């Protein structure tokens, strides 16, 4: 069953009407195929029109949709021979960040990313994709391992931000995020990052300081959530839509600003409506970027990242 967002209520009503007609047609002798076809065409057009003109706030809602693919879905759909690797070798294994070795179109890669979970139990287990210091230290360990063996790094970013709890602060959250960002910059192998849902604050940048930063069409990427920004500026989260508009959090806006390098198309209605197509689009984009970086020297890769991030905003 599809979960509809607030702005999709007209679409939900049309789909409900279509289902009612189908049930009626199955239980009686009346042929209503023509009416169903007419309503389906109307629903498809409405969905296309809605998603062609989403506001930044609506894109934030789509990026957070509970049915969007998550890290495990991407790994299952585009990574062959995946071998998970766990633990930071210092404190523990943070399930908010997962990673391991595998192949994308035959290319060996180290894949690292945030996992939010897809039901109550798994969301709690993965802490809603909000990593603690041991998660970022695990990411550092895997990046350094990949660098040692000349394996490109692919990261999938989907987090509201790093975990802000006191336990994380006690274990050095800020230092871990900074070290993870540094590890990205220092890699002598190609690195491709993809913002697949929410890209929130330093918790996202820690896995996204890459040679190529890709972003799904309806993903968002910002230094703070729209609600957080609104609470600071207007003392109320009710102004989140206004904050989202001002913050320039969408893929097209960030591409213009030079923060990301490539926008990956989503199926009409968002990645959650056709997971297989969304994952395939991302796989092809990542494979393309890895191929373009394949013959670049380690020194050039490092310099490219430094230049990219130091010139942002200039």
VODO-598340 format. One record per residue (C-alpha): residue in three letters; y, z, x. Coordinates in Angstrom, 3 decimals, decimal comma. Layout:
BEGIN
PT  residuo         Y         Z         X
PT      ALA         Y         Z         X
...
//
This chain:
BEGIN
PT  residuo         Y         Z         X
PT      UNK     0,000     0,000     0,000
PT      UNK     3,424    -0,991     1,348
PT      UNK     6,081     1,706     1,706
PT      UNK     9,407     0,331     0,534
PT      UNK    12,749     1,365     1,996
PT      UNK    15,701     2,229    -0,258
PT      UNK    17,364    -1,163     0,128
PT      UNK    14,082    -2,857    -0,827
PT      UNK    13,951    -1,443    -4,369
PT      UNK    14,564    -4,841    -6,059
PT      UNK    11,722    -6,261    -3,961
PT      UNK     9,451    -3,358    -4,898
PT      UNK    10,127    -3,995    -8,580
PT      UNK     9,225    -7,671    -8,253
PT      UNK     6,007    -6,900    -6,381
PT      UNK     5,083    -4,289    -9,012
PT      UNK     5,613    -6,877   -11,749
PT      UNK     3,419    -9,380    -9,891
PT      UNK     0,625    -6,807    -9,604
PT      UNK     0,876    -6,027   -13,327
PT      UNK     0,542    -9,720   -14,186
PT      UNK    -2,459   -10,095   -11,867
PT      UNK    -4,201    -7,178   -13,549
PT      UNK    -3,414    -8,661   -16,951
PT      UNK    -4,791   -12,027   -15,886
PT      UNK    -8,004   -10,487   -14,589
PT      UNK    -8,641    -8,537   -17,785
PT      UNK    -7,859   -11,290   -20,329
PT      UNK    -8,203   -14,971   -21,024
PT      UNK    -4,511   -15,786   -20,587
PT      UNK    -3,686   -18,011   -17,620
PT      UNK    -0,566   -16,610   -15,998
PT      UNK    -0,938   -18,180   -12,550
PT      UNK     2,235   -20,219   -12,993
PT      UNK     4,287   -17,119   -13,820
PT      UNK     2,815   -15,228   -10,855
PT      UNK     3,589   -18,128    -8,541
PT      UNK     7,165   -18,252    -9,834
PT      UNK     7,678   -14,511    -9,311
PT      UNK     6,062   -14,627    -5,859
PT      UNK     8,452   -17,389    -4,797
PT      UNK    11,358   -15,288    -6,079
PT      UNK    10,091   -12,226    -4,175
PT      UNK     9,645   -14,219    -0,954
PT      UNK    13,191   -15,552    -1,191
PT      UNK    14,602   -12,107    -1,941
PT      UNK    12,755   -10,614     1,033
PT      UNK    13,991   -13,404     3,309
PT      UNK    17,569   -12,957     2,087
PT      UNK    17,448    -9,176     2,489
PT      UNK    16,184    -9,320     6,062
PT      UNK    18,554   -12,098     7,082
PT      UNK    21,563    -9,829     6,587
PT      UNK    20,429    -6,305     7,414
PT      UNK    23,158    -3,873     8,409
PT      UNK    22,702    -1,855    11,632
PT      UNK    21,754     1,202     9,558
PT      UNK    19,172    -0,769     7,591
PT      UNK    17,724    -2,030    10,878
PT      UNK    17,443     1,587    12,020
PT      UNK    15,444     2,345     8,874
PT      UNK    13,177    -0,650     9,503
PT      UNK    12,711     0,393    13,153
PT      UNK    11,525     3,803    11,935
PT      UNK     9,228     2,464     9,210
PT      UNK     6,022     4,527     9,316
PT      UNK     3,843     1,414     9,037
PT      UNK     5,293    -0,372    12,077
PT      UNK     2,771    -0,970    14,874
PT      UNK     2,636     1,746    17,514
PT      UNK     1,418     1,855    21,110
PT      UNK    -2,281     1,999    20,256
PT      UNK    -1,897    -0,982    17,918
PT      UNK    -0,187    -3,056    20,613
PT      UNK    -2,837    -2,152    23,174
PT      UNK    -5,630    -3,064    20,754
PT      UNK    -3,951    -6,356    19,863
PT      UNK    -2,748    -7,676    23,197
PT      UNK    -4,378    -5,798    26,099
PT      UNK    -7,910    -6,631    27,204
PT      UNK   -10,176    -4,262    29,169
PT      UNK    -7,814    -1,334    28,623
PT      UNK    -8,656     1,763    30,679
PT      UNK    -6,585     4,809    29,650
PT      UNK    -5,295     7,114    32,379
PT      UNK    -4,177    10,653    31,585
PT      UNK    -2,334    13,631    33,021
PT      UNK     0,591    14,238    35,342
PT      UNK    -1,575    16,093    37,916
PT      UNK     0,838    19,025    37,724
PT      UNK     0,960    20,588    34,257
PT      UNK    -0,923    18,683    31,569
PT      UNK    -1,401    15,515    29,557
PT      UNK     1,455    14,707    27,165
PT      UNK     0,131    12,621    24,269
PT      UNK     3,646    11,362    23,405
PT      UNK     3,359     8,925    26,328
PT      UNK     0,121     7,000    26,861
PT      UNK    -0,823     4,557    29,563
PT      UNK    -3,530     2,757    31,420
PT      UNK    -4,745    -0,395    33,141
PT      UNK    -5,594    -3,624    31,378
PT      UNK    -4,984    -7,362    31,215
PT      UNK    -2,515    -9,451    29,211
PT      UNK    -3,548   -13,115    29,148
PT      UNK    -5,674   -12,428    32,203
PT      UNK    -2,812   -10,803    34,159
PT      UNK    -3,574    -7,302    35,399
PT      UNK    -0,967    -4,814    34,173
PT      UNK    -0,232    -1,129    33,940
PT      UNK     0,790    -0,481    30,318
PT      UNK     2,788     2,650    29,499
PT      UNK     4,466     3,573    26,228
PT      UNK     5,421     6,045    23,540
PT      UNK     2,959     6,795    20,751
PT      UNK     4,336     8,254    17,501
PT      UNK     1,089     8,500    15,528
PT      UNK     0,331     7,047    12,103
PT      UNK    -0,542    10,056     9,933
PT      UNK     0,414    13,721     9,801
PT      UNK    -2,295    14,917    12,201
PT      UNK    -1,719    12,205    14,797
PT      UNK     2,075    12,505    14,552
PT      UNK     1,807    16,186    15,372
PT      UNK    -0,643    15,459    18,192
PT      UNK     1,694    12,858    19,696
PT      UNK     4,801    14,956    18,937
PT      UNK     6,327    12,005    17,043
PT      UNK     6,677    10,085    20,318
PT      UNK     9,085    12,644    21,804
PT      UNK     7,863    13,246    25,341
PT      UNK     8,045    16,417    27,389
PT      UNK     8,484    16,493    31,193
PT      UNK     4,762    16,080    31,799
PT      UNK     4,883    12,831    29,809
PT      UNK     7,535    11,344    32,069
PT      UNK     5,762    12,675    35,158
PT      UNK     2,595    10,962    33,950
PT      UNK     4,591     7,739    33,591
PT      UNK     5,893     8,173    37,152
PT      UNK     2,355     8,684    38,440
PT      UNK     1,111     5,538    36,712
PT      UNK     4,077     3,452    37,904
PT      UNK     3,537     4,594    41,488
PT      UNK    -0,181     3,835    41,192
PT      UNK     0,621     0,331    39,936
PT      UNK     3,108    -0,179    42,785
PT      UNK     0,532     0,875    45,356
PT      UNK    -1,936    -1,776    44,167
PT      UNK     0,568    -4,525    43,378
PT      UNK     0,087    -4,394    39,592
PT      UNK     2,999    -5,333    37,274
PT      UNK     4,214    -2,647    34,867
PT      UNK     4,728    -3,182    31,125
PT      UNK     6,343    -0,450    29,029
PT      UNK     6,585    -0,181    25,238
PT      UNK     9,492     1,992    24,121
PT      UNK     9,478     3,673    20,706
PT      UNK    11,019     7,131    20,612
PT      UNK    13,843     8,949    18,880
PT      UNK    14,443    10,606    22,260
PT      UNK    12,883    13,042    24,678
PT      UNK    11,686    16,345    23,209
PT      UNK    14,683    18,740    23,093
PT      UNK    12,723    22,018    22,822
PT      UNK    13,151    25,004    25,101
PT      UNK     9,691    24,494    26,660
PT      UNK    10,730    21,040    27,852
PT      UNK    13,991    22,370    29,276
PT      UNK    12,136    25,144    31,087
PT      UNK     9,854    22,579    32,725
PT      UNK    12,707    20,331    33,905
PT      UNK    13,208    17,718    31,194
PT      UNK    16,404    16,213    32,611
PT      UNK    14,961    16,003    36,129
PT      UNK    11,768    14,372    34,863
PT      UNK    13,733    11,734    32,931
PT      UNK    15,922    11,011    35,954
PT      UNK    12,877    10,712    38,228
PT      UNK    11,164     8,376    35,783
PT      UNK    14,254     6,147    35,662
PT      UNK    14,353     6,201    39,460
PT      UNK    10,657     5,261    39,604
PT      UNK    11,393     2,191    37,456
PT      UNK    14,243     1,095    39,724
PT      UNK    12,200     1,603    42,921
PT      UNK     9,148    -0,447    41,851
PT      UNK     8,219    -3,294    44,159
PT      UNK     6,259    -5,014    41,381
PT      UNK     7,568    -6,829    38,285
PT      UNK     8,442    -4,579    35,348
PT      UNK     8,914    -5,715    31,757
PT      UNK    10,034    -3,255    29,067
PT      UNK     9,984    -3,864    25,314
PT      UNK    11,916    -1,852    22,727
PT      UNK     9,455    -2,092    19,834
PT      UNK    10,940     0,447    17,400
PT      UNK    13,480     3,118    18,249
PT      UNK    14,975     3,235    21,712
PT      UNK    16,575     6,658    21,797
PT      UNK    18,724     8,037    24,618
PT      UNK    17,424     8,873    28,103
PT      UNK    13,965     9,309    26,664
PT      UNK    13,912     5,533    26,201
PT      UNK    15,794     4,521    29,361
PT      UNK    13,259     6,473    31,447
PT      UNK    10,715     3,761    30,603
PT      UNK    13,114     0,838    30,210
PT      UNK    14,950     0,378    33,532
PT      UNK    13,085    -2,890    34,005
PT      UNK    13,642    -6,390    35,410
PT      UNK    13,398    -7,761    31,871
PT      UNK    14,162    -5,760    28,750
PT      UNK    12,831    -7,297    25,537
PT      UNK    13,640    -6,045    22,063
PT      UNK    12,148    -6,689    18,664
PT      UNK    14,500    -8,319    16,180
PT      UNK    14,702    -5,227    13,964
PT      UNK    14,411    -2,545    16,662
PT      UNK    17,355    -0,324    17,636
PT      UNK    18,479     0,998    21,033
PT      UNK    21,196     3,606    21,535
PT      UNK    22,327     6,652    23,490
PT      UNK    22,011     8,827    20,366
PT      UNK    20,726     8,463    16,827
PT      UNK    23,227     7,358    14,155
PT      UNK    22,772    10,737    12,438
PT      UNK    23,484    12,577    15,690
PT      UNK    26,561    10,473    16,363
PT      UNK    27,854    11,038    12,820
PT      UNK    27,302    14,786    13,132
PT      UNK    29,428    14,853    16,288
PT      UNK    32,228    12,564    15,096
PT      UNK    32,449    13,462    11,404
PT      UNK    30,554    16,767    11,257
PT      UNK    28,134    15,267     8,740
PT      UNK    25,022    13,106     9,006
PT      UNK    26,048    11,407     5,757
PT      UNK    28,174     9,051     7,857
PT      UNK    25,116     7,716     9,733
PT      UNK    25,593     4,183     8,368
PT      UNK    29,181     4,120     9,677
PT      UNK    28,030     5,429    13,040
PT      UNK    25,298     2,784    13,286
PT      UNK    27,884     0,089    12,597
PT      UNK    30,178     1,367    15,363
PT      UNK    27,486     2,035    17,975
PT      UNK    26,193    -1,539    18,367
PT      UNK    22,534    -0,628    18,216
PT      UNK    20,978    -3,918    17,088
PT      UNK    19,175    -6,487    19,210
PT      UNK    21,756    -9,243    18,694
PT      UNK    24,641    -6,916    19,599
PT      UNK    22,879    -5,594    22,700
PT      UNK    21,930    -9,091    23,830
PT      UNK    25,631   -10,064    23,670
PT      UNK    26,520    -6,962    25,699
PT      UNK    23,875    -7,764    28,329
PT      UNK    21,919    -4,555    27,732
PT      UNK    18,755    -6,475    26,822
PT      UNK    17,533    -9,875    27,987
PT      UNK    15,469   -11,300    25,147
PT      UNK    15,002   -10,843    21,406
PT      UNK    11,444   -11,092    20,077
PT      UNK    11,200   -12,435    16,527
PT      UNK     9,527   -10,340    13,832
PT      UNK     7,731   -11,585    10,717
PT      UNK     9,954   -11,846     7,633
PT      UNK    10,169    -8,328     6,242
PT      UNK     9,599    -6,616     9,586
PT      UNK     6,724    -6,053    11,998
PT      UNK     4,981    -3,723     9,534
PT      UNK     4,417    -6,574     7,037
PT      UNK     2,399    -8,690     9,487
PT      UNK     1,286    -6,587    12,421
PT      UNK    -0,931    -9,280    13,905
PT      UNK     1,887   -11,842    14,090
PT      UNK     4,352    -9,288    15,472
PT      UNK     1,941    -8,204    18,200
PT      UNK     1,152   -11,817    19,062
PT      UNK     4,873   -12,637    19,361
PT      UNK     5,376    -9,689    21,702
PT      UNK     2,311   -10,570    23,773
PT      UNK     3,542   -14,129    24,323
PT      UNK     7,038   -12,936    25,272
PT      UNK     5,712   -10,377    27,770
PT      UNK     3,290   -12,893    29,301
PT      UNK     6,143   -15,392    29,660
PT      UNK     8,388   -12,864    31,422
PT      UNK     5,604   -11,689    33,739
PT      UNK     4,956   -15,290    34,734
PT      UNK     8,640   -15,865    35,547
PT      UNK     8,670   -12,764    37,786
PT      UNK     5,354   -13,474    39,472
PT      UNK     6,674   -14,980    42,712
PT      UNK     9,719   -12,728    43,186
PT      UNK     9,626   -10,568    46,326
PT      UNK     9,579    -6,741    46,087
PT      UNK    13,040    -6,500    47,655
PT      UNK    14,451    -9,040    45,217
PT      UNK    12,859    -7,247    42,248
PT      UNK    14,460    -3,947    43,280
PT      UNK    17,843    -5,562    43,882
PT      UNK    17,649    -7,375    40,564
PT      UNK    17,168    -4,090    38,701
PT      UNK    19,965    -2,350    40,596
PT      UNK    22,388    -5,195    39,939
PT      UNK    21,372    -5,405    36,292
PT      UNK    22,025    -1,768    35,470
PT      UNK    25,004    -1,160    37,751
PT      UNK    26,953    -4,071    36,272
PT      UNK    26,435    -3,026    32,636
PT      UNK    29,751    -2,271    30,994
PT      UNK    31,842    -3,743    33,794
//
